[in-house]
């Protein structure tokens, strides 16, 4: 049953992709509209802002991890015992 659901889902994705690149909606296909929108200055500005925010968040997370690891004492890991 699970395999059938996955197969139907995959067929739906394939059908959507096919129609997105072949069926015109006005002058362009869905894919063509998406590409034209992505090339606008506003979309590029949005992408640049998102990248900058992600870099800031990653930098802050790295600093917090570094400060947390330098303030915590290392925990001793118990040695594995061998059965005798």
N, C-alpha and C positions, 0 to 999 in steps of 0.2 A: 504494500500500500504506500509506504514511504517513497519507494522508487517511482511509483506512478505520479505522486505529487511533484517530485523533483523533475520528472520528465515534462509534465505539463507546465511547470514554472519555466523550465528551460525553453520550451517551445514558445511560451508567451514572450519571453525576453527576445528571442530570435525574431518573432513576428514584429514586435515593437521596433527593434533595430532596423529591420527591413523597411517598414513603413516610414520610419524617421528619415531614412536616406533616399527613399524613392518617390514618395507621394508628395507632390507640391502642395504647399499651403500658401496661396497667393503666388508671389513671384519665386519663392524659394521653398525648399523642403524644411522640415523641422530642424534637421542638422544644419542646413544653410543659415537659418535664422539664428540658431545658437552660436554659430561661428561669427556671424556678423555682429551680434550683440557682444561677444567676448572681445572683439577687436576695438570696441569703442573706448575713448579715453576714460570714461567713467568706470568701466569694468576693469581697465588696467590699474586705475587709481585704487579701486577696491581691493584688487589682488595685492598690490604693493602694500597697502595698509594692513591687510591680513597677514602677509609675510612678516612685516615689521612687528606686529603684535605677537605672532608666534615666536619670533626670535627673542623678544623681550621675556615672554613667559618661560621659554626654555632656559634662558640665561638666569632668570630668577630661581627657577627650580634647581638648576645646577649649583647655584650659590647656596641655596638652602641645604642641599644634599652634602655639599662640601663642609659647610659649617656644622651640620649635624654629625657628620662622621668624625670631625676633628674634636668635638666636645664630648662625645660618648666614648667611654673606655671600651676597648676591645673585649668582647665576651669570649671567655674560654670555651672551646669546643671540647666536649668530653671525648677522650680517646676511645676508640672502638675496642671492645673487649673480645678476646678470642675464646671460644669455647674450649674447655680442656677435656 
